[in-house]
Amino acid sequence: MTNRSRYYMQINDLANAHGPNETLSYAGAGPNDFAAALQEALRSPLLFQRWRAMQPDPDEVDERLGVTDQLASVSAKLADLHTDVEVATDLPMSILRQRLNWLIGANWQLHDVRPA
């Protein structure tokens, strides 16, 4: 049995949503670019590895923070003046939050979580 969940989020101003560190931050052009960037961040360890290399002692970083989900899926679409994002993954919310914060900082709001 899997703990796969579906997360529903909103980003109010995707064009200006950036993470605190420019080398990790999302710099795309719209919802589809963002969905692809977040999906890659959940499926691949590359973003985590870049973040880890920036730490004062990379060898001390807990490897479990770099967990990925090869089956994660992300969709995003414009809705009125915001972007709706839907993520299906078996990663815990703490990891999803970590990747979102690296990409777009605190510029997102979680609205609902359901079993996938």
C-alpha positions in Angstrom: 0.0 0.0 0.0 1.3 3.4 -0.9 0.9 6.7 0.9 0.4 8.6 -2.3 -1.3 12.0 -1.8 -2.7 14.7 -4.1 -1.8 18.2 -3.0 -3.8 21.2 -4.2 -1.9 24.6 -4.0 -2.2 28.1 -5.3 0.4 30.6 -6.3 -0.9 34.2 -6.4 1.9 35.7 -8.6 3.9 33.1 -10.4 5.8 35.6 -12.5 7.3 37.1 -9.3 7.5 33.8 -7.3 11.2 33.0 -6.7 13.1 31.2 -4.1 15.6 32.9 -1.7 18.6 31.6 -3.6 18.9 32.5 -7.2 20.8 29.3 -8.1 18.0 27.1 -6.9 15.1 29.4 -7.8 12.4 28.9 -10.4 13.0 31.2 -13.4 10.4 29.9 -15.9 7.8 31.6 -18.0 4.5 30.2 -16.8 2.5 27.4 -15.3 3.7 24.7 -17.6 7.4 25.6 -17.0 6.7 25.7 -13.2 5.0 22.3 -13.3 8.0 20.8 -15.2 10.5 22.4 -12.8 8.6 21.1 -9.7 8.1 17.7 -11.2 11.8 17.5 -12.0 12.6 18.6 -8.4 10.5 15.8 -7.0 11.7 13.1 -9.4 15.4 13.9 -9.6 18.0 14.5 -6.9 19.7 17.3 -8.9 18.1 20.3 -7.0 18.8 18.6 -3.7 22.4 18.0 -4.7 22.9 21.6 -5.7 21.4 22.8 -2.4 23.5 20.3 -0.5 26.7 21.4 -2.2 26.0 25.0 -1.0 25.9 23.9 2.7 28.8 24.6 5.0 29.4 20.9 5.5 27.7 19.0 2.7 28.7 15.6 4.1 26.7 16.3 7.3 23.5 16.8 5.4 21.0 14.0 6.0 20.7 12.0 2.8 17.0 11.4 3.5 16.3 15.0 2.6 17.2 14.1 -1.0 14.5 11.4 -1.4 12.7 11.4 -4.7 9.6 10.0 -6.3 10.0 8.8 -9.8 6.2 8.7 -10.3 5.5 12.2 -9.0 3.3 14.3 -11.3 2.6 18.0 -11.3 0.2 20.1 -13.3 -0.4 23.8 -13.1 -2.8 26.1 -14.8 -3.8 29.8 -14.8 -7.1 30.4 -13.0 -8.3 34.0 -12.7 -5.3 35.9 -11.3 -3.5 33.0 -9.8 -2.0 29.6 -10.7 -3.5 26.4 -9.5 -1.1 23.6 -8.9 -1.8 19.9 -8.3 0.9 17.5 -7.2 0.5 13.7 -6.9 3.4 12.1 -4.9 4.2 9.6 -2.2 6.8 12.1 -0.8 6.0 13.6 2.6 4.7 17.2 2.8 8.0 18.2 4.5 9.9 17.2 1.3 7.4 18.8 -1.0 7.5 22.0 1.1 11.4 22.0 0.9 11.4 21.8 -2.9 8.7 24.4 -3.3 10.5 26.8 -1.0 13.8 26.3 -2.9 12.0 27.0 -6.2 9.5 29.8 -5.3 10.0 30.6 -1.6 6.9 31.1 0.5 4.9 32.2 -2.5 2.4 29.3 -2.4 -0.6 28.2 -0.3 -1.7 24.7 0.3 -5.5 24.3 0.0 -6.2 20.6 0.3 -4.6 17.2 0.6 -6.4 14.0 -0.5 -5.4 10.4 -1.0 -4.3 9.9 -4.7 
